[in-house]
Amino acid sequence: MPRKLAASGVFNMMRNLGGAFGTAILATIVTKREQYQSNIIGSSVTLFMETVRDRVAHLTSYFTAHGSADAAAAHHQALVALGKIIRRQSLILGFSDTFAVLAIVLVFAAALVILTKKGQASNIGASVLCARECKLLA
């Protein structure tokens, strides 16, 4: 009986380690892809573009109308809000990239499952179950 308990403990430990490693790897992928997407989006959003200037002007007028102290503070708040929008969008794209990686891994794992050989069935479990039931009935 102690051997079964040891095997159960090892199985649970390996399951927990696999979950911890999987979570850490996925968190790393999300972080790296968010940084990458932030660089891509941030490099295309400059104050030299008319649409960006219009958005900053709209946000500046919004913050001025909703209690900002002066125009410079409202402009600063508009730039901070634009940075937050870029970060939020890059985080969404980072999660999207991570789900794509997960999909590829799952397709690969499914292919491996399909390619594995079918093992021979053993009657050990059935005989143990029968022995336990026979003892209960006697």
C-alpha positions in Angstrom: 0.0 0.0 0.0 2.8 2.6 0.7 4.0 2.2 -2.9 0.6 3.3 -4.2 0.6 6.3 -1.9 4.1 7.3 -3.1 3.0 7.0 -6.8 -0.1 9.1 -6.1 2.1 11.7 -4.4 4.5 11.8 -7.3 1.6 12.1 -9.8 0.1 15.0 -7.9 3.5 16.7 -7.6 4.1 16.4 -11.3 0.6 17.7 -12.1 1.2 20.7 -9.9 4.6 21.4 -11.4 3.2 21.1 -14.9 0.5 23.6 -14.1 3.0 26.0 -12.5 5.4 25.8 -15.5 2.5 26.1 -17.9 1.1 29.2 -16.2 4.6 30.8 -16.0 5.2 30.1 -19.7 1.9 31.6 -20.7 2.4 34.6 -18.5 5.8 35.2 -20.1 4.3 34.9 -23.6 1.6 37.4 -22.8 4.1 39.8 -21.4 6.5 39.6 -24.3 3.8 39.8 -26.9 2.2 42.8 -25.1 5.6 44.5 -25.2 6.0 43.7 -28.9 2.5 44.9 -29.8 3.0 48.1 -27.7 6.2 48.9 -29.7 4.4 48.3 -33.0 1.4 50.4 -32.1 3.5 53.1 -30.3 5.7 53.5 -33.3 2.8 54.1 -35.6 1.0 56.6 -33.2 2.9 59.9 -33.4 1.8 63.5 -33.0 2.8 64.1 -36.7 -0.4 62.2 -37.7 -3.5 64.3 -38.2 -5.8 61.6 -36.6 -3.6 61.5 -33.5 -3.6 65.3 -33.1 -7.4 65.2 -33.5 -7.7 62.6 -30.8 -5.4 64.4 -28.4 -7.4 67.7 -29.0 -10.7 65.9 -28.4 -9.3 64.3 -25.2 -7.9 67.7 -24.1 -11.2 69.4 -24.5 -12.9 66.5 -22.6 -10.5 66.9 -19.7 -10.8 70.7 -19.8 -14.6 70.4 -19.6 -14.5 67.9 -16.8 -12.5 69.7 -14.2 -8.9 69.9 -15.4 -7.1 72.9 -13.8 -5.6 74.4 -17.0 -5.0 73.6 -20.7 -1.5 72.2 -20.0 -2.7 69.8 -17.4 -5.6 68.7 -19.7 -3.1 68.2 -22.6 -0.9 66.1 -20.3 -4.0 64.0 -19.2 -4.9 63.5 -22.8 -1.4 62.2 -23.6 -1.6 59.8 -20.6 -5.0 58.6 -21.7 -3.7 58.0 -25.2 -0.8 55.9 -23.7 -3.3 53.9 -21.7 -5.4 53.2 -24.8 -2.3 52.0 -26.6 -1.3 49.8 -23.6 -4.9 48.3 -23.4 -5.0 47.5 -27.1 -1.5 46.0 -27.1 -2.5 43.8 -24.1 -5.6 42.6 -26.0 -3.4 41.7 -28.9 -0.9 40.0 -26.6 -3.7 37.8 -25.3 -4.8 37.1 -28.8 -1.3 36.0 -29.8 -1.1 33.8 -26.7 -4.3 32.1 -27.6 -2.9 31.4 -31.1 0.1 29.8 -29.5 -2.2 27.7 -27.3 -4.2 26.6 -30.4 -1.0 25.5 -32.1 0.2 23.5 -29.1 -3.3 21.8 -28.8 -3.3 20.9 -32.5 0.2 19.4 -32.1 -0.9 17.5 -29.0 -4.0 16.2 -30.7 -1.9 15.0 -33.6 0.4 13.2 -31.2 -2.6 11.5 -29.5 -3.9 10.3 -32.8 -0.5 8.9 -33.8 0.0 6.9 -30.6 -0.4 3.2 -30.6 -3.3 1.6 -28.8 -2.0 -0.3 -25.8 -3.0 -3.7 -24.7 -5.8 -3.8 -22.1 -5.0 -5.4 -18.8 -7.5 -7.0 -16.4 -5.6 -6.0 -13.3 -8.1 -3.3 -12.3 -11.1 -5.5 -13.0 -9.7 -8.4 -10.9 -9.0 -6.1 -8.0 -12.5 -4.6 -8.2 -14.0 -8.1 -8.4 -12.0 -9.2 -5.4 -13.2 -6.2 -3.3 -16.8 -6.8 -4.3 -16.5 -10.5 -3.6 -15.2 -9.7 -0.1 -18.1 -7.3 0.5 -20.7 -9.9 -0.6 -19.3 -12.7 1.6 
